[in-house]
Amino acid sequence: MKMIYLAAVAVLFAFSPASASGGLEGFLSNLNIQARADMNGFTARLSTQFGIPGAQVSAVISTVKEPADAFMVYQLGQMTRQAPDAVVRTYQKNRGKGWGVIAKEMGIKPGSREFHALKRGDFSLTGNPEGGGSDGPGKGKGRGKGHNK
């Protein structure tokens, strides 16, 4: 019953206007609620989205202060093309200074498109592999008209 309640709160919070305008803090707060409601599901979504084995995701989650910080470790690693271990080291060195400071330390320039996305919290945890295709319409396999039928 408690899990159902926490899941309902997470869903309501995810679609509330307050979380939409909360920038990075709102996004991370929502992510923490979701993670605490279903840590195994959260770990699995991080693993799938960023292509990291579940055991490594669990190790990072146990290293950082909040579960959402693990998401940011992988997100910044992807944005800067650096290993999660490098992001964790920078996180530990700058803990409490905020993700903007950590991003700058990792090489994301203030004023850049990436830095603005960070400040807006313009991220999502979909659980889908990054760059993976969808099942929606696409270019197909070239079997339409005019392809040497």
Order of alpha helices (4+ residues) and beta strands (2+ residues): alpha-alpha-alpha-alpha-alpha-alpha-alpha-alpha-alpha
